[in-house]
Amino acid sequence: MFDSLSGKLESAFKNIKGDGRLTEVNIAQSIKEIRRALVGADVNYKIAKEFTDKIKDQALGTRNVLKAVKPGELMVKIVMEEMTALMGGTAEGINLNGNPSVILIAGLQGSGKTTFSGKLAKYLKAKKNKKPLLVACDVYRPAAIDQLGVLGEQIGVPVYKEVGNNNPVEIAQNALVHASEEKYDVVIVDTAGRLAIDEHMMDEISKIKKGIEPDETLFVVDSMTGQDAVNTAAAFNEVIDYNGVVLTKLDGDSRGGAALSVKYTVGKPIKFISTGEKLDALDMFYPERMAQRILGMGDIISFVERAQDQYDEVEAKKLEKKIKKNKFDFNDFLKQIEQIKKMGDLKSLMGMIPGMNKMTKNLDVDDSAFDKVESIIFSMTPDERRNPELLNMSRKRRISNGCGRDIHEINMFIKQFDQMRKMMKMMSKGNNMQNMMQNLQQQGGPKF
């Protein structure tokens, strides 16, 4: 995420890190590089110019005041604060005060609008303890109705649809009546998208909004389209005056222009970001956390929040007892892999850990990284998974044949697994599993 921008900004700070203090010369050099990096990230030149002018004023104003702070660190601090402000300053939640709360979803075709509707339903059901209803109002694309139905089935959320009815306003209004009767507390209305902005589309979405008077209207944009996404967001806002923006496909955006520009251009906050195809790959947007990630500082708070969602205290205590007795086995290892997968895609998770993004920027890291390990374990018998000590050379050869991996790979994995068991046992003597999670929390995460 934003790899190109992060790398260029890091280069801009190098001009200052070696100097003893901030000067007009090194500030000017750094500002020039930062502006160039932003324009390269598809940020409008006017925005980039205004942003860097603010940084310059801040740097010149503090260069003789904060002498105890290293010049490079001071410049990073100033950039982070201004970048946070540019993206909205503080996180803005979603309005759920209606009875039921009505959320209207708008956007162009291909922006990830329907998938986001499913993700939002799952998010509200799992994290806000809501009873959502999805509404299929894309009457032009039967595949969209089917897609929403599949998503609803996967997350256990019903989908309201009227096959044969080509009036989306009527469908949405009927859905609200149905939601009230069946006691749904959130209604998410997925509307039709188009390949481009057109008068008919704008007129239709405007009529739907007037017809159902939503508590929240969200505009979904594909962040990979950069400045085009921002321009589209501005055009839609003039017609439907939405409440917030959703950026999808953020994991594939190496530039970052949309995230940095949309609040400034449209005046509406980014409320959610989507970073993958998985239905739980949805997060609230926190400007400060995003600024930290762009500047290579990671986002340990979001990482701990993801871990919290998968953290089971009862299971953790059982696991702790097994580790202390050196009984951690391959079945336990598979469970840990499954929990990591549920936290999100690996590339996104690594970007949350400070310094990890730089280490893995040239690596093609995804969930398939676990495939080799899983294939080895799945080729073991139940007894072997429970008792790693049973694995003699004969058994290893059979496992090698079963998973199609070289015997050297089998030996290497088992050796690493054994080393991991020993390390976990040593750690458990001085610190139990719950305390380990609390230690992560103290770095800025929420209380468990």
C-alpha positions, 0 to 999 in steps of 0.5 A: 500500500502506497509503496512508491509514495513511502519510498519517495518520502523516505528519500526526501527526509534523507536530505535532512537526517544527516544534518545537525539542524534545519536550515532554509536550504535543507528545508527547501530541498526536502520540500521540493522532493516531498512535492514531487513525490505527491505529484507522482502519487497522482495528487493534484499539483494545487493540493501538493503545493498548498500542503508543502507550503504549510510544511515549509512554514511549520519547519521554518517556524520551529527550527530554532525552537525545538533544538532537542529534536533531531532535524530529520525527526522534526520534519517527519513529525511536521509532515505526519501532522499535516498529512493527518490534517489533509486526510481529515484529522480525526476518524468519523463514524457512521450514523446508526441512529435511525430506526431502522438506520438506512444506508444508501450505497452509490458509486460507479460500476466496478468500484467494488460497491456491491462487495462493500455492501456485503462487507459493511453488513458483516462489519455491522453484524459482527462488530456493532451487534446489528441486525442488517438487511441488504437491499438489491436495487441494481435492476439493470444487472441481474448478476449484481442481484445474484452477487449480493445474494451470494454475499448475503448467504456467506455472511448470514444476512438476508437480501431483499429483492423484487425480481421483475420490478424495474423501479429501484425507488419502489424496491427501496421503499418496500424494503424499508417497510419490510425491515420495520415489520421484521425488526431489522435495525440497519438497511443497506441499499445497494444501487446500480453503477455505471461505467461513467457518470451520466444524467440518467444515473444521477437522476435515479440515485437522486430519486432513490435518496429522496424516496428513502431519506437515508441516515447515511449516504456513502460513495464508493470509489476505486482508489487505484484510479487516483485523481479520476476517483477524486473528480468522480467523487466531487461530481457525485457530491454535487448531486446527492450530497453524500456523507462520506467516502469509501476507498476500495482496493487500497491494497493495490494502490501504490500511489495514494493520490485518492486517499490524500486528495479526496477530503480536501477536494470534496470536503467529505470524510473518508469513512471506510477503507477496503483492503482485499477481497475477503469479506472481513477486509474492511476498516474504519478510516483513521487519518493519523494511522494512515499517515503513519503507514505512508511514512513507514511507521506502521500501524500497530493499533490496527494490527492489535485490533485485528488480533483482538477480533480473533483472540479467544481467551479460553482457547489461549489459556488451553494453548498456554498450558500445552506450550508450558508442557511442550505439547504444542503440536501441528494441530495447534499450529494449523489453528494459529495459521487459520487465525492469522488468515482471518486477520486479513491478507498478509501483505496488508498485515505486514504493512501495519508492523513498523519497519516490516513494509520496507523489508518485504517491499520486493517480496510477493507475499500473500496467503499462498505463503502458508500453502507449503506448510499446510500441505506438509501438515495435511500429509501427516496422520492424526497421530503424527500431528498430535505427536511430532516426536513420532516423525522418523525418517520413514514417516518423513519420506511418506509425508514428502511423497504425500505433499510433493515436497522434497525431503529437505523441505520436510526436515527444514520445516520440522526443525524450525517447528521444533525450535519454535516450540522451544522458544514458546516454552521459554517465553511462557515461563516468564510471560503467559499468553494473555500478558503477551496480548496485553503487552501488544495492547500497551503499544496503543491498542484497545483493552481486551 
